[in-house]
Amino acid sequence: MTKFLLWCILLVLCWPLALLAIVLYPVVWLLLLPFRLLGIAVGGVLELVGAVVRFPARVLRGPGAA
C-alpha cells in the first residue's frame, strides 16, 4: 500500500517518471530474482550448518532439557 501511495505522489509530481517506474519495475524485479533465490539457498545452507554444529550439544543435553 505504501508503494502505491508513493507512486501516486510521484504521478502527481512528475508523471513521465512515474510511467517509467511502472514500466521498469517488472524488469528490475526479474533481474533481481536470481539474487533472491541465491539468498534463500545460502540462508538454508547456513541453517543446516548451524543445526549440524549444535546437534552434539542437543544430544548430550538429553531429552528432558528444552
C-alpha positions as CSV (number, residue, x, y, z in Angstrom):
1,M,0.0,0.0,0.0
2,T,2.9,2.4,0.8
3,K,4.5,1.8,-2.6
4,F,1.2,2.6,-4.3
5,L,0.8,5.8,-2.4
6,L,4.4,6.9,-3.1
7,W,3.7,6.1,-6.8
8,C,0.6,8.2,-6.7
9,I,2.5,11.1,-5.3
10,L,5.2,10.6,-8.0
11,L,2.4,10.5,-10.6
12,V,1.2,13.9,-9.5
13,L,4.6,15.5,-9.2
14,C,6.3,14.0,-12.3
15,W,4.1,11.8,-14.5
16,P,6.7,10.8,-17.0
17,L,9.0,9.4,-14.3
18,A,6.0,7.6,-12.7
19,L,5.2,5.9,-16.0
20,L,8.9,5.0,-16.5
21,A,8.9,3.5,-13.0
22,I,5.8,1.4,-13.6
23,V,7.3,0.1,-16.9
24,L,10.7,-0.7,-15.4
25,Y,9.5,-2.3,-12.1
26,P,8.9,-5.8,-13.6
27,V,12.2,-5.7,-15.5
28,V,14.1,-4.8,-12.3
29,W,12.2,-7.5,-10.4
30,L,13.1,-10.1,-12.9
31,L,16.8,-9.1,-12.8
32,L,16.9,-9.3,-9.0
33,L,15.1,-12.7,-8.9
34,P,18.2,-14.9,-9.2
35,F,19.8,-13.0,-6.3
36,R,16.7,-13.6,-4.1
37,L,16.9,-17.3,-4.9
38,L,20.6,-17.3,-4.1
39,G,19.9,-15.6,-0.8
40,I,17.3,-18.2,0.1
41,A,19.7,-21.1,-0.8
42,V,22.6,-19.5,1.2
43,G,20.2,-19.0,4.2
44,G,19.2,-22.6,4.0
45,V,22.8,-23.9,3.9
46,L,23.7,-21.7,6.9
47,E,20.8,-23.0,8.9
48,L,21.8,-26.6,8.0
49,V,25.4,-25.9,9.1
50,G,24.2,-24.3,12.3
51,A,22.0,-27.3,13.1
52,V,24.8,-29.7,12.4
53,V,27.1,-27.8,14.7
54,R,24.5,-27.6,17.5
55,F,23.4,-31.2,17.2
56,P,26.1,-32.8,19.6
57,A,25.2,-30.4,22.4
58,R,21.5,-31.2,22.0
59,V,22.2,-34.9,22.1
60,L,24.4,-34.6,25.2
61,R,21.8,-32.4,27.0
62,G,19.3,-35.2,26.9
63,P,15.6,-35.4,26.2
64,G,14.4,-33.5,29.4
65,A,16.0,-30.2,28.6
66,A,14.2,-27.7,26.4
